[in-house]
Structures are given as structure tokens and as C-alpha cells.
Amino acid sequence: MAISVRTRFEVLKRDEFTCRYCGRVTPDVVLEIDHIVPVCDGGSDDAINLAVSCWECNRGKAGVRLSEVMTGEDPHDKAILLLERERQLDEYNVVLEGVRERREAMVWNLHTYWGCGPKCDSKTTRHEMPKSDFGWFMKALEYCPPAQIQSFMDQAHVRGADLRYVKVCVRNWREDRLGVA
């Protein structure tokens, strides 16, 4: 049975118009649709059994099962594994980006709170924060809640202390709560 035009196009799209065997792309080569399990061995025309192949690779493979031609790892399985890893890495990076954005927003809120005290209504910009303070706040928020840092800031304001006081309080809080030396 002949492969439908629609199925052929969907397989070309899925494999990104690239030969699954050698990696060459159109227009450098003529692309065809190959049966991974040959029809002569009972392979079907289902998309899962089809792969994009250049003319040369398809003729070289002919009616032989891919496992008989290739030694070692099946390129299709390897491609699926790589795609899955890439998908998971993309999802992980989206999560990390969200965490980073939320933490940066908390840093800015703490910086604003520190600069103005508990009753802040400042319209300062983010560029006014020293990079060393930004880095310290980002790290501190990994283990200390922002409300706790604000509490230490309140204590520092009452005592007329600077940000070093807050940093020492956060360090001591971490050591007490988490047993970190």
C-alpha cells in the first residue's frame, strides 16, 4: 500500500526535513520516506514505522531491517532519547527562569525596604543597587525567608546600623536554624 501524501508530509515535518540516518537536509539531497521495518518483513505504513531518509541512505538500507544494517545503538531510539532530554531540559530551564525572576523581585523589594525603612514609598530604580548587595540578597534568599530579612532590617534601622548588621544576622540565623557553620 502506498503512503498517503498527508502521512508523508507529517513524517517530513516530524523529522524536520532531515535524513534520520546521515543528517543531510533538503535541498542538498532528495528526501524520501523509509520504512524502518521493511514492508517485506511485515512493516506497516504507520508514521511510527516511517522515517525521513535521503535517496542514498534509503537505497543503501534497501529492504533490510535497520538493526541488521547498523551496529550498536538504534539511531531512531537515540534521536527519541535526545529529543526527550531536550524537552526536559527546556522545561527545567523554564522553571529555573521563573524562580530567578521571583527571587529578583524579592531582592528588589528588600532593597527598596532597606533604603526607605518599613514605610517606604520610594520611586528609585533597580540600577541604584550595588552589584555586591544584589548578589548577597540573591544568595541569602536561597535559605532565609524575605520576612525574616525584613525583620533584621527593622532591627538595624532601630539601632542605626548598616547592611553589614543585617548580613551578620542572616548568617547567624542560618547557622542557628540549619546547623551550618
N, C-alpha and C positions, 0 to 999 in steps of 0.2 A: 504494500500500500504506500502511496506517495505521501510525503509530509506536506501538510497544508501550508499555504503561503503565510497564514496568520501564525502558525506554530513556528515556522522557520524564522519569521521576524521576531517573535518573542524570545527565541533562543539566541538570536544575534544580539538583541538588546540585553538579555541577561548576562551574556558573556562579553558585553561591551565591545562588540565588533572586533574581537581579538581572537586569534587562534589559540585555543586552550593548550596546545601541545608545544608550540615554539614561541608564542607571544607576538608574532607579527600581526600587523593591522592593515586594514584597507586604507588607501588604495595601493599599497605596496604589493599586496598579494590578492588573489581571488579567494574569497571565503566561501566555504560550503558548510553544510550541516552533516556531521558524522554521527553514526550510531555507536555509542560506547560499547554496548553488547551488540555485535553484528546481527542483522536480521536473519542471516543464515544460521545463527546459533539461537534463534528464538527471541532476539531483542525486539522491543516494541518501538513505536513511533511516539511514545510519551516523551514530554520535554525532559523528564529526569534522565532519560536514556540518550539524550541528544547533546552534542557539544559542537561549538563552532570550531572549524578546522580549516586551515588553508589547503589549497589544492594539493601541494606537495605532501603535507602530513597525512592527508586523507588517503592519497594513493599509496604512501609508504605503509600505513596501517592496514589498508585494504580490509578484507573480511576476517581479520584476526582479532581476538579479544585483546584489549589494551593490556591486561595483566600478562599476556604471553609475549607482547612486544617489549614492554618496559620492564626493567628490573628495578627492584626497590619500591619506593613509595608511589602510590597511585596519584598522578598529578591532580585529578579531579578532587580526591579526598583532601589533598594538601591545599588546594585552592579554597575548598569549603572551610577548612580549618583556619586558613589565613583570613578569610572574609569574616568568620565568626570572631576571631581575635580582634580584628579591626573594629567591628561593631561594638564589642565590649569595651575596647579602649576609648572609642568615641563617647559612649555612654558614661564611662568613668570620668572622662575629661569634662563633660557637661556638669556632672555632679561637683567636681573639684572647682570649676569656674563659679558655680553658684555659691559654694562655701566661701571662696575667696571674696566674691562680691559682698556677701553678707558680713564677713569679717571686716572688710574695708569700710563698710558703712558704720559698723560698730566703732572702729578706730576713729573715724571722723567725728562720731557723736561724743566719744570720750575726749578727743582733742578739744572740741568745742566746749564741752562741760568743764574741762580743766582750765581753759582760757578765760572763762567767764564766771566760774563758780556755779552753784546749784541753780541760780536764777538767770541762766544765760539766754540772751536774745540776740547774740552777735550774728552779723552777716559776713563773717570772714570767709576767705576762700581756702580750699584744701591745700593750695600751694604754700600757705604760710606755715605748715607743719614741717619741722626739720625731719630729714630722712631717718635719722637715728631714732627719733621718737616714734615715727611711723613703724619702723622695723620692730622696736621694742613692744609697742602695742599689739602688733600682729602676732608676735610670739607669745606674749602674755595671755592673749585671748584663747590660745590653744588649751590652756589649763585653768584659767581663772575667769569666773563669770564677770560680765561687764558691771553688774550691780555692785559686786564686791570691790572692783577697781574704783568705782564712783565713791563708795564709802571711804576708801583710803584717801581719795582726793578731798573729800569733805574734811577729813581729819587734818590733812596737810594745809588746807585753807585756814582752818581754825588756828593751827599752830604757826602759820606764816611760813611754812616750809615749801621747798620747791619740788619738782617732779622726782628728784632722787629719793625723797622720802616715800613717795608712792611706790617707786620701783623696789625699795627695800621691803616695804610692807607686803607687796605682792610676792616677792621671793620668800619671805618668812611664812606667808600664808601657804604657799605651795609646799614648803618643807614640812610644815605642821600637818597639812591635810593629806598630802600624798606620800609623806615619808621620803622625799627626795632631798639628797644632800647636795 
